[in-house]
Amino acid sequence: MHARKLIGLLVLSWALPVAAAPQGSPVEWLDRMSASFRNENYQGFFIYENLGGLLTLKVMHGVVDGQEKERLVYLDGPYREMIRDGQKIAYIRQGQGGVTLKPGYLAALSGRFKTDFQKLGEFYQLRFGGDARIANRIGRHVELLPRDKHRYGYHLWLDHDSGLLLKSEMHGDKGAVLERFQFVDLAVSDLPNGDIIPPGQHAWIDRSAVVAESEESPLTWEMGWIPDGFNKTGYRKTVSPVSQKPVDSLLYSDGLAAFSVFVEEEMTRVLSQSSEQSGATAALSRVFRNGDAYYNVTVVGEIPLGTAERIAVSVKPRQVESPSQAPAQ
């Protein structure tokens, strides 16, 4: 009897794949992933899940004459898709043609995890985990664990063959999965341009122009505190998540996580504070007083709620030197 069990275990062990020791460092694997997303031709289906629900999408990506072309199609609910041709992006809804959706609502797949991973080591611990089979491919598990309480952890599985991201999970401080992205089918191959950019007239948005005008901020307020490792990446004119009116906002990122700060005049003139945590996204609004004026500061991003509150409390008017305060010549 014992001999039969031993033989069965031996047969089972021969049938299972043996994971090879990782070749290269976690940073090298992450750099390879970033390059693969930009340079490989691929198409597939993936799911995106957070506490708000589950979505299924189709992606097609190719490089034609050195320029990226990409198409994302939502397969659930009302028809929505995003197409990208180099720096130009267009959003399409069924029956409406080209429309602009909220920032970040339909992010380009190849734009995920595009950063200098070497610099992340100061704020994240980078290490290998165990391999896993995902979408019928073997994924190398790379962990990015936060070194402080102001950011979340990431678990990534990268395709052994292509380096593409097969799966990602964002974990909260107690280990709960706040956000999940995962391919269920992936093919790496040549794609004709016609399969990526559909024919017709599209309302293109030139992202290069947006980046150029976001280099300097004309705002009269500033941050008193931000978490270490987060740097200002620019500002933009957008729609306030509170009043739905045009407003300026500052953008910050550590290379993985990002948050935005909005400040606008508060007409109710009532001091208040409200907050909400939806999956990985925290949103906190706080009304403060500066002299006779009242302002509403809102922080929205993939950071813990306590961090968003500390950021909001630190917002203050920028000190502008008056002529009478200027040093004498």
Secondary structure, 3 states (H helix, E strand, C coil): CHHHHHHHHHHHHHHCCCCCCCCCCHHHHHHHHHHHHHHCCEEEEEEEEECCEEEEEEEEEEEECCEEEEEEEECCCCCEEEEEECCEEEEEECCCEECCCCCCCCCCHHHCCCCCHHHHCCCEEEEECCCEEECCEEEEEEEEEECCCCCCEEEEEEECCCCCEEEEEEECCCCCEEEEEEEEEEEECCCCHHHCCCCCCCCCEEHHHHHHCCCCCCCCEECCCCCCCCEEEEEEEEECCCCCCEEEEEEEECCCCEEEEEEEECCCCCCCEEEEEECCEEEEEEEEEECCEEEEEEEEECCCHHHHHHHHHHCEECCCCCHHHCCCC
